[in-house]
Amino acid sequence: MTDISPPPARFAVPGRIAVDGGTAGTWRTATLTGIRRETPRAATFRFAVPGWPGHLPGQHLLLRLTAEDGYVAQRHYSIASAPDDSGHLELTLDHLEDGEVSGWFHTVARPGDRVEVRGPLSGFFAWPGDRPALLIGAGSGVVPLMSMVRYHRARRLAVPLRLLVSARSPEELLYARELGAETTPVFTRSAPEGVPVGRLSAAHVAPLMAEAPPGGWEAYVCGSNSFAEHAARLLVAAGQPVDRIRIERFG
């Protein structure tokens, strides 16, 4: 999701975040309980959110920071964790250059800090686990798709699921330790020995389309504007119906 604006000076001191409960059932207090490094530029932040109504894989939330002087910053972030009953959520955030909110999380935030969240949002990109899913993402676009993969595993769903993920290098591949047989990685700048380097292409999409179960795939595409357009064109050229391609883009 998008995160652009001035440097994180206004959120430079832990504890300066003021929490306003807002309308009941809308804004909820989320307490940061853990931070896990994913790549040199990305980390996963785990929150306890009492009263969270639950979400579907692929949905996102609105996060709000409020400084003591009343300054407010809000960002939309995809939910990385699978739905469960623990009352916890995970968000995976890139540390963007000049990113106000991502900068605060990566340089200042510590367990015990509080923010506000509202959601879940967007039913269009949600995957309820009841249909075969072909997931295609690039960079941080894999975050909502990983929620789907985790949900598929946690529920031991029999419905087919495949993930095609593009990253610049193995070091920048989010969730590399978790990815399994359902995943095909594509590396655009550097790759392990013997693995070709290049942009996502028809050659990557074709084998997955050939694996389509009876009735075909529901395709979910997430990434930058340019990546989303490119991936959607590849899918259509490979025979995927346009009305069965769901796109979430950022940038």
C-alpha positions in Angstrom: 0.0 0.0 0.0 1.1 3.6 -0.6 3.2 5.4 2.1 4.6 8.8 1.0 5.2 12.0 2.8 7.8 13.9 4.9 10.3 12.1 7.2 9.1 10.6 10.5 10.2 13.5 12.8 6.7 14.0 14.2 6.6 10.4 15.4 10.2 10.4 16.7 9.6 9.6 20.3 7.9 6.4 21.5 4.8 7.1 23.6 3.9 10.3 21.7 1.2 8.5 19.9 -2.2 9.5 21.3 -5.0 7.1 20.9 -8.6 8.2 20.3 -11.1 5.4 20.4 -13.3 7.1 17.9 -16.6 5.7 17.0 -17.4 2.4 18.6 -16.8 -0.5 16.2 -14.7 1.7 13.9 -11.3 2.6 15.2 -9.6 0.1 17.5 -6.5 0.4 19.6 -3.7 -1.9 18.4 -0.7 -2.7 20.6 2.5 -3.6 18.9 3.6 -7.0 20.4 6.5 -8.0 18.2 8.7 -7.1 15.2 10.2 -9.7 12.8 12.8 -8.9 10.2 11.9 -10.2 6.7 14.4 -8.6 4.4 17.0 -5.8 4.8 14.2 -3.3 3.9 11.1 -4.9 5.3 9.8 -6.2 8.6 6.6 -7.7 10.0 4.9 -5.9 12.8 2.5 -8.0 15.0 -0.4 -6.3 16.9 -2.9 -7.3 19.5 -6.2 -5.8 18.5 -9.0 -6.5 21.1 -12.4 -6.6 19.5 -11.1 -7.1 16.0 -14.1 -8.5 14.0 -12.0 -10.8 11.8 -11.0 -10.5 8.2 -10.7 -12.5 5.0 -7.4 -13.2 3.3 -6.6 -10.4 1.0 -8.3 -7.6 2.9 -6.5 -4.5 4.3 -7.0 -2.0 7.1 -6.5 1.7 7.7 -3.9 2.6 10.2 -3.8 5.9 12.1 -1.0 7.7 14.1 -1.9 10.8 16.1 0.8 13.0 17.6 0.4 15.0 20.8 0.0 18.2 18.8 -2.9 16.7 16.9 -1.1 15.9 13.7 -2.6 12.8 12.1 -1.1 10.4 9.5 -3.2 7.5 8.0 -2.1 4.7 5.7 -3.8 1.7 4.1 -1.9 -1.6 4.7 -2.6 -5.1 3.6 -3.0 -7.7 6.3 -0.3 -10.3 6.1 -1.6 -12.8 8.7 -4.3 -15.4 8.1 -7.6 -15.0 9.9 -7.6 -16.6 13.3 -9.2 -16.2 16.7 -6.1 -14.9 18.6 -7.0 -11.2 18.3 -3.6 -10.6 16.6 -2.8 -9.1 13.2 0.4 -8.8 11.2 1.4 -6.1 8.8 4.6 -6.3 6.7 6.0 -2.9 5.8 8.8 -1.8 3.5 11.0 1.0 4.9 10.3 3.6 2.2 12.6 6.5 1.6 10.9 9.6 3.1 8.0 7.3 4.2 6.5 9.0 7.3 4.6 6.1 8.7 6.9 3.3 7.5 9.9 5.3 8.8 8.3 5.6 12.2 7.7 1.9 12.4 11.2 0.9 11.2 13.2 3.4 13.3 11.1 4.3 16.3 8.4 1.8 17.1 8.9 -0.7 19.9 6.7 -3.4 21.4 4.1 -1.8 23.7 3.5 1.2 21.3 -0.1 1.8 20.3 -1.7 2.8 17.1 -5.3 2.8 15.8 -6.7 0.6 13.1 -10.0 0.4 11.2 -11.2 -2.4 9.1 -11.2 -4.9 7.6 -11.6 -3.1 4.2 -12.2 -4.2 0.7 -14.2 -7.3 -0.1 -13.3 -7.3 -3.8 -9.8 -8.6 -3.3 -10.7 -11.1 -0.5 -10.4 -14.8 -1.1 -12.8 -16.8 1.1 -11.0 -20.1 0.3 -13.9 -21.6 -1.7 -12.4 -21.4 -5.2 -9.1 -22.3 -6.9 -6.7 -19.3 -6.6 -3.9 -18.3 -8.8 -1.9 -15.5 -7.0 0.6 -13.2 -8.7 2.5 -10.6 -6.9 5.7 -8.5 -7.0 7.6 -7.0 -4.1 5.4 -6.0 -1.2 2.4 -7.0 -3.4 2.9 -10.5 -2.0 1.7 -9.4 1.4 -2.1 -9.9 0.9 -1.4 -13.0 -1.1 0.6 -14.5 1.8 -2.4 -14.1 3.9 -4.2 -16.4 1.4 -1.3 -18.9 1.4 -1.3 -19.0 5.2 -5.0 -19.4 5.4 -4.9 -22.2 2.8 -2.3 -24.0 4.9 -3.9 -23.4 8.3 -7.2 -24.7 7.2 -5.7 -27.5 5.2 -7.9 -26.5 2.3 -8.1 -29.0 -0.6 -8.9 -26.3 -3.2 -5.9 -25.7 -5.4 -3.7 -22.6 -4.9 -0.6 -21.4 -6.7 1.6 -18.4 -6.0 3.8 -16.7 -8.7 6.0 -14.0 -7.0 8.5 -11.6 -8.5 11.4 -10.1 -6.5 14.5 -8.3 -7.5 16.8 -10.9 -5.7 16.5 -13.8 -3.3 17.6 -11.3 -0.5 14.5 -9.2 -1.3 12.0 -12.0 -1.5 9.5 -11.6 1.3 8.6 -14.6 3.4 11.3 -16.7 1.7 11.6 -19.1 4.6 7.8 -19.8 4.4 7.4 -20.3 0.7 6.7 -23.9 -0.4 5.8 -26.1 -3.2 2.8 -23.9 -4.2 5.2 -21.0 -5.0 7.2 -20.2 -8.2 9.7 -17.3 -7.6 10.8 -15.0 -10.4 14.0 -12.9 -9.9 14.5 -9.8 -12.0 18.0 -8.6 -11.0 19.9 -11.5 -9.5 19.1 -15.2 -8.8 20.6 -18.3 -7.4 23.0 -20.2 -9.7 21.1 -22.0 -12.4 18.0 -19.9 -12.1 17.3 -17.5 -15.0 17.0 -13.8 -14.4 14.3 -11.8 -16.0 10.9 -10.1 -15.9 7.7 -12.1 -15.3 6.8 -13.5 -18.7 4.3 -15.8 -20.6 6.7 -18.6 -19.9 6.1 -18.3 -16.2 2.3 -18.0 -16.5 1.7 -20.8 -19.1 2.6 -23.8 -16.8 0.2 -22.5 -14.1 -2.6 -22.0 -16.6 -2.0 -25.6 -17.8 -2.5 -26.7 -14.2 -5.9 -25.0 -13.9 -8.5 -27.3 -12.3 -11.9 -27.8 -13.9 -13.7 -24.5 -13.9 -10.4 -22.6 -14.0 -8.7 -20.1 -11.7 -9.7 -17.0 -9.8 -6.7 -14.8 -10.3 -5.4 -12.3 -7.8 -2.8 -9.8 -8.9 -1.1 -7.4 -6.5 1.8 -5.0 -7.1 2.7 -1.6 -8.6 0.6 -0.1 -11.3 3.0 -1.2 -14.0 3.4 -4.7 -12.7 -0.4 -5.2 -12.3 -1.0 -4.1 -15.9 1.8 -6.4 -17.1 0.6 -9.4 -15.2 -3.0 -8.9 -16.2 -2.1 -8.8 -19.9 -0.1 -12.0 -19.5 -3.1 -13.7 -17.9 -5.5 -12.6 -20.6 -3.1 -13.7 -23.3 -2.9 -17.1 -21.6 -6.7 -17.5 -21.7 -7.7 -16.2 -18.2 -11.2 -14.5 -18.4 -11.0 -10.8 -17.7 -13.9 -11.0 -15.2 -11.9 -13.5 -13.1 -8.9 -11.3 -12.6 -8.9 -9.3 -9.3 -6.3 -6.6 -9.1 -5.0 -4.6 -6.2 -2.3 -2.0 -7.0 -0.2 0.6 -5.2 2.0 3.5 -6.2 
